[in-house]
Amino acid sequence: MPHDNATAASALKQLRRHYFTWGWMLPALLPLLQIAGRAAFHIVGVIYLIWALASLYGCKLYIERRVLLPYLLMMVVFLASVLAAGTGWDGIHSWLDFVLYSCISLIMLASLPFVGDDGRARLLTLIGIVGIVAVIILYLALPLQVSHPGFIPRTSMRADNLPLLTPFALYLLQYQWRHPRRQLIAAIFLVAVVVYVIGSETRATLAALIIALAFYAVAVMRLRLRTAAAMAIVILLLAGAAVGDVLIRGAERFHSVTEFLDVASSGRTQLWRQALQSPPANIWLGVGLGTLKRETGSEVLQLKFGDQSGTVKHLHNFLLDCWYETGFVGAGALLLWLGTLGYAALRRLRTADGAARSRVAVLLSAAAAILVDASLTHSYGSKQFATYLFLFLVLAATDTPRINPNTFRA
């Protein structure tokens, strides 16, 4: 028995050592794993959570109350919404999914004090590498996708994560990579991203990329606002010249502003009007977390404009989705969480200096891309929102605390 205990203790020590050396950064690989498929994302995500919990067990953890308390309030409110709606195990399952996606940000925050002073810099570097590798993989896979009979750009091309990865990759190429032609290489990379996103014919992704690049240009590169605006206009003009007829998809046939917006937005504005005109029966706690995704027969999810009709899985706006499923209380809790982190992050952006400020700016550029995309496409329970946005905002809003030298270190 003593031998078994010694073996277990040795195994745990090795597990912790590897976790605090490199395993804590596994979430940085998740955007790349999404290209491989949902299974790869979930397998690595579960491995990370188990590994992190086993490694952090027994450590003295530190998470600021201003971060922890709004998060816990949001989790409690979302659970109350599920229980009030009476959706049973399906609702609990949706809530657990949200908890698992979102808690990665807090686990990462709790791990940072144990990984060294350069932990944040290493993490941002790895995300930048992931962004570069993702673009290379997407271009290598493109010929095979195009040759497939059922190729549809907006569904076949996996451009969703490029807006949130691009600021990290550009920062790596422009400011961290010591190459005499790094600015030229960064420009080539940027062109490759813009061309791929335009070619994917997804307006939400294009809008997210433009906002991310504009924020990056102003906050990281310190360009003037008018210069950033001019760059955004150039990208829009390129998109209009390349696939302008696809991006508006027949909106020119309609004369009223409402009809134009409905078709130009692929029915998003119609969905939003329907939701506001038919609010949930329980306006305070909503219809239950994950209900919209499961009940595709709901009237608010039916689309019919012009000669097109169909059914969608959610309202394509994170705030309306959250309000409909978790009510005013749930939407308020989400806004409190985002507002707390956003305010702290913007404050750090104003007060930090040097590399620390640049890292905050890069994180906020990626967060801005996700917020734009979630306002038009992804819901508040998506991987992009609950995992990446929360992680970026938490990292941007907090400093790594100094820990007692007697505290466990790997």
C-alpha positions in Angstrom: 0.0 0.0 0.0 2.7 2.6 0.8 4.4 1.8 -2.5 1.0 2.4 -4.3 0.6 5.7 -2.5 4.2 6.7 -3.5 3.5 5.8 -7.1 0.3 7.8 -7.2 2.0 10.8 -5.6 4.8 10.6 -8.2 2.3 10.4 -11.0 0.4 13.4 -9.7 3.7 15.3 -9.4 4.6 14.6 -13.0 1.0 15.5 -14.1 1.3 18.8 -12.4 4.8 19.5 -13.7 3.7 18.9 -17.3 0.5 20.9 -16.8 2.2 24.0 -15.5 4.9 23.7 -18.1 2.7 23.5 -21.2 -0.6 21.8 -20.5 -2.3 24.9 -19.1 -2.1 26.5 -22.6 -4.2 23.7 -24.3 -7.2 26.1 -24.8 -5.1 28.0 -27.2 -5.3 25.0 -29.6 -9.1 24.8 -29.5 -9.8 27.2 -32.4 -7.5 25.1 -34.5 -9.2 21.9 -33.4 -12.6 23.3 -34.5 -11.3 22.9 -38.1 -10.8 19.2 -37.4 -14.3 18.8 -36.1 -16.5 19.0 -33.0 -15.2 15.7 -31.6 -11.6 16.9 -31.5 -12.7 20.1 -29.7 -14.6 18.3 -27.1 -12.1 15.5 -26.5 -9.2 18.0 -25.9 -11.5 20.3 -23.9 -12.5 17.5 -21.5 -8.8 16.3 -21.2 -7.8 19.9 -20.3 -10.5 20.3 -17.7 -9.7 17.0 -16.0 -6.0 17.7 -16.2 -6.3 21.2 -14.8 -8.6 20.2 -11.9 -6.2 17.4 -10.9 -3.2 19.7 -11.1 -4.7 22.6 -9.3 -6.1 20.5 -6.5 -4.4 21.4 -3.3 -3.0 24.6 -4.6 -3.8 28.0 -3.1 -5.8 29.6 -5.8 -6.5 33.3 -6.4 -9.3 34.7 -8.5 -10.4 38.3 -8.0 -13.9 38.7 -6.5 -14.9 41.2 -9.1 -14.4 38.5 -11.7 -15.6 35.5 -9.7 -18.8 36.9 -8.2 -20.5 38.1 -11.5 -19.6 34.8 -13.1 -21.2 32.8 -10.2 -24.2 35.0 -10.3 -24.6 34.4 -14.0 -24.4 30.6 -13.5 -27.0 30.7 -10.7 -29.4 32.8 -12.8 -29.0 30.5 -15.8 -29.7 27.4 -13.7 -32.7 29.1 -12.1 -34.0 29.7 -15.7 -33.6 26.0 -16.5 -35.4 25.0 -13.3 -38.2 27.5 -13.8 -38.8 26.4 -17.4 -39.1 22.8 -16.3 -37.1 21.5 -19.3 -35.7 18.6 -17.4 -32.4 16.9 -18.3 -32.2 18.7 -21.6 -32.0 22.1 -19.8 -29.5 20.8 -17.3 -27.4 19.4 -20.1 -27.4 22.8 -21.9 -26.4 24.5 -18.6 -23.6 22.1 -18.0 -22.3 22.7 -21.5 -22.2 26.4 -20.8 -20.5 25.9 -17.5 -17.8 23.7 -19.1 -17.2 26.1 -22.0 -17.1 29.2 -19.8 -15.1 27.9 -16.8 -12.0 27.5 -19.0 -11.4 31.2 -18.6 -11.4 31.0 -14.8 -9.2 27.9 -14.8 -6.7 29.7 -17.0 -6.7 32.6 -14.7 -6.1 30.4 -11.7 -3.2 28.7 -13.4 -1.3 31.9 -14.4 0.4 32.5 -11.1 2.1 29.1 -11.3 3.5 29.3 -14.8 6.0 32.1 -14.5 6.0 35.8 -15.3 6.0 35.3 -19.0 2.9 33.1 -19.0 0.6 35.6 -20.7 3.2 36.4 -23.4 3.7 32.7 -24.2 -0.1 32.2 -24.4 -0.5 35.0 -26.8 2.4 33.7 -28.9 0.8 30.3 -29.1 -2.5 31.7 -30.1 -0.7 33.7 -32.8 1.0 30.5 -34.1 -2.4 28.8 -34.1 -3.8 31.6 -36.2 -1.0 31.2 -38.8 -1.3 27.5 -38.9 -5.1 27.7 -39.3 -4.8 29.9 -42.4 -2.3 27.5 -43.9 -4.5 24.5 -43.2 -7.6 26.3 -44.6 -5.8 27.2 -47.9 -4.4 23.7 -48.2 -7.9 22.2 -47.8 -9.5 24.7 -50.2 -8.7 22.9 -53.5 -10.3 19.7 -52.2 -13.3 21.6 -50.9 -13.8 23.5 -54.2 -13.6 20.2 -56.2 -16.4 18.7 -54.1 -19.8 18.8 -55.9 -21.6 20.3 -52.9 -19.2 23.1 -52.3 -20.9 26.2 -50.9 -18.4 28.9 -49.7 -20.3 30.1 -46.7 -20.7 26.6 -45.3 -17.7 24.8 -46.6 -15.0 27.4 -45.9 -14.3 27.5 -42.1 -13.6 31.2 -41.7 -15.4 31.6 -38.4 -12.4 31.8 -36.2 -10.1 33.9 -38.4 -11.3 37.3 -37.1 -10.5 36.4 -33.5 -7.2 34.7 -34.4 -5.9 37.4 -36.8 -4.9 40.0 -34.1 -2.7 37.5 -32.3 -1.1 36.3 -35.5 -0.4 39.9 -36.7 1.1 40.8 -33.3 3.3 37.8 -33.4 4.6 38.6 -36.9 4.9 42.3 -36.5 6.3 42.7 -33.0 7.6 39.4 -31.6 9.2 37.7 -34.6 12.7 39.0 -35.2 12.8 38.8 -39.0 14.1 41.7 -41.2 11.0 41.4 -43.4 8.5 40.7 -40.8 6.3 43.6 -41.8 6.0 42.4 -45.4 5.3 38.8 -44.2 2.6 40.2 -41.8 1.1 42.1 -44.8 1.0 39.0 -46.9 -0.6 37.1 -44.1 -3.3 39.8 -43.7 -4.0 39.7 -47.4 -4.4 36.0 -47.2 -6.9 36.3 -44.3 -8.9 39.1 -46.0 -9.1 37.1 -49.3 -10.2 34.0 -47.6 -12.9 35.7 -45.5 -14.2 37.6 -48.6 -14.2 34.3 -50.5 -16.3 32.6 -47.8 -19.1 35.0 -48.6 -20.1 35.4 -44.9 -21.0 39.0 -44.0 -20.9 38.5 -40.2 -17.3 37.1 -40.4 -16.3 40.0 -42.7 -17.8 42.6 -40.3 -16.0 40.9 -37.4 -12.7 40.9 -39.2 -13.0 44.6 -40.1 -13.8 45.6 -36.6 -10.9 43.5 -35.2 -8.5 45.0 -37.7 -9.7 48.5 -37.0 -9.3 48.1 -33.2 -5.9 46.5 -33.7 -4.7 49.3 -36.0 -5.7 52.0 -33.5 -4.9 50.3 -30.2 -1.8 48.2 -31.1 -0.3 49.9 -34.2 -1.3 53.4 -32.8 -2.6 54.5 -36.2 -5.0 57.4 -36.5 -8.7 56.6 -36.4 -9.2 58.0 -39.9 -6.4 55.7 -41.2 -8.1 52.7 -39.7 -11.4 53.8 -41.2 -9.8 54.1 -44.6 -8.4 50.5 -44.3 -11.9 49.3 -43.4 -13.4 51.0 -46.4 -10.8 49.5 -48.7 -11.7 46.0 -47.4 -15.4 46.7 -47.9 -14.7 47.9 -51.5 -12.7 44.8 -52.2 -15.5 42.6 -50.9 -18.1 44.6 -52.9 -16.1 44.2 -56.1 -15.5 40.5 -55.5 -18.7 39.2 -54.2 -21.0 42.2 -53.7 -24.0 40.6 -55.4 -23.7 37.6 -53.1 -23.3 39.7 -49.9 -26.6 41.6 -50.4 -28.3 38.5 -52.0 -31.0 40.2 -54.0 -31.8 43.0 -51.6 -32.0 45.4 -54.5 -35.3 43.9 -55.5 -37.1 45.4 -52.5 -38.1 49.0 -52.1 -38.9 49.4 -48.4 -36.1 49.8 -45.9 -37.6 46.9 -43.8 -37.6 44.5 -46.7 -34.2 45.5 -47.8 -32.8 44.9 -44.3 -34.6 41.5 -44.0 -33.1 40.2 -47.2 -29.7 41.8 -46.9 -29.4 40.4 -43.4 -30.7 36.9 -44.4 -33.7 37.4 -42.3 -32.0 38.4 -39.1 -33.9 41.6 -38.6 -37.2 39.7 -39.2 -36.1 37.2 -36.5 -35.4 40.1 -34.1 -38.8 41.7 -34.7 -40.6 38.4 -34.2 -38.9 37.8 -30.9 -39.7 41.3 -29.7 -43.3 41.0 -30.8 -43.7 37.5 -29.2 -41.7 37.7 -26.0 -41.3 34.6 -23.7 -44.2 33.8 -21.4 -41.8 34.3 -18.4 -40.1 37.5 -19.3 -37.9 37.4 -16.1 -36.4 33.9 -16.5 -37.2 33.1 -20.1 -38.0 29.7 -21.7 -34.9 27.9 -20.4 -31.3 27.7 -21.4 -30.9 25.9 -24.8 -34.6 25.7 -25.5 -34.5 27.7 -28.8 -31.9 25.2 -30.2 -34.1 22.2 -29.4 -37.5 23.6 -30.3 -37.0 24.5 -33.9 -40.8 24.6 -34.4 -41.1 27.9 -32.5 -42.8 30.6 -34.4 -40.1 33.2 -33.6 -37.6 30.9 -35.5 -39.6 30.7 -38.7 -38.3 32.8 -41.6 -40.3 33.8 -44.7 -39.4 36.7 -46.9 -39.7 37.0 -50.6 -39.5 33.6 -52.2 -37.3 32.2 -49.3 -38.4 30.4 -46.2 -36.9 28.2 -43.5 -36.3 27.6 -39.8 -33.2 28.6 -37.8 -31.9 27.3 -34.4 -31.6 30.7 -32.6 -32.1 34.4 -33.1 -28.6 35.2 -34.4 -28.0 37.8 -31.7 -26.4 36.8 -28.4 -28.3 39.3 -26.3 -31.7 38.5 -27.8 -30.9 34.8 -27.5 -30.0 35.2 -23.9 -33.0 37.4 -23.1 -35.4 34.9 -24.8 -34.0 31.9 -23.0 -33.0 33.3 -19.6 -35.2 36.4 -19.4 -34.4 39.9 -18.3 -32.6 38.5 -15.2 -30.4 36.3 -17.3 -29.6 38.9 -19.9 -28.8 41.4 -17.1 -26.5 38.9 -15.4 -24.6 38.3 -18.7 -24.3 42.1 -19.3 -23.0 42.5 -15.8 -20.3 39.9 -16.3 -19.3 41.3 -19.7 -19.5 44.9 -18.5 -17.4 44.2 -15.4 -14.7 42.6 -17.5 -14.9 45.1 -20.3 -14.6 48.1 -18.0 -11.6 46.6 -16.2 -10.0 45.7 -19.6 -10.5 49.2 -21.0 -9.1 50.7 -17.8 -6.0 48.5 -18.1 -5.7 49.5 -21.7 -5.4 53.2 -20.6 -3.1 52.6 -17.7 -0.7 49.8 -18.8 2.5 50.5 -20.6 4.7 48.8 -23.1 4.2 45.1 -23.9 1.5 44.7 -21.2 -0.7 47.4 -22.9 -0.1 45.8 -26.4 -1.3 42.4 -25.0 -4.4 43.9 -23.6 -5.1 45.6 -27.0 -4.6 42.4 -28.9 -7.0 40.6 -26.5 -9.6 43.3 -26.9 -9.3 43.3 -30.7 -10.1 39.6 -30.7 -13.0 40.2 -28.2 -14.4 42.9 -30.4 -14.4 40.5 -33.3 -16.4 37.9 -31.3 -18.9 40.5 -30.1 -19.6 41.7 -33.6 -20.0 38.1 -34.8 -22.2 37.1 -31.9 -24.4 40.1 -32.6 -25.1 38.6 -36.1 -24.5 34.9 -36.0 -23.2 32.9 -33.0 -25.3 32.7 -29.8 -24.2 33.3 -26.3 -23.7 29.6 -25.7 -21.4 29.1 -28.7 -17.7 28.1 -28.3 -16.7 31.5 -29.7 -18.7 33.4 -27.1 -18.6 31.3 -24.0 -15.0 30.0 -24.4 -12.9 32.4 -26.4 -14.7 35.7 -25.6 -14.7 35.0 -21.8 -11.1 33.9 -21.9 -9.9 37.0 -23.8 -11.8 39.4 -21.6 -10.7 37.7 -18.4 -7.1 37.9 -19.5 -7.4 41.5 -20.6 -9.2 42.6 -17.4 -6.8 41.0 -14.8 -3.2 41.1 -13.7 -1.3 38.0 -12.6 -1.0 38.2 -8.8 2.3 37.6 -7.0 2.0 34.4 -5.0 3.7 33.5 -1.8 7.0 31.7 -2.5 5.8 28.9 -0.2 2.8 28.2 -2.4 3.1 25.1 -4.6 5.0 25.6 -7.8 5.4 22.9 -10.5 
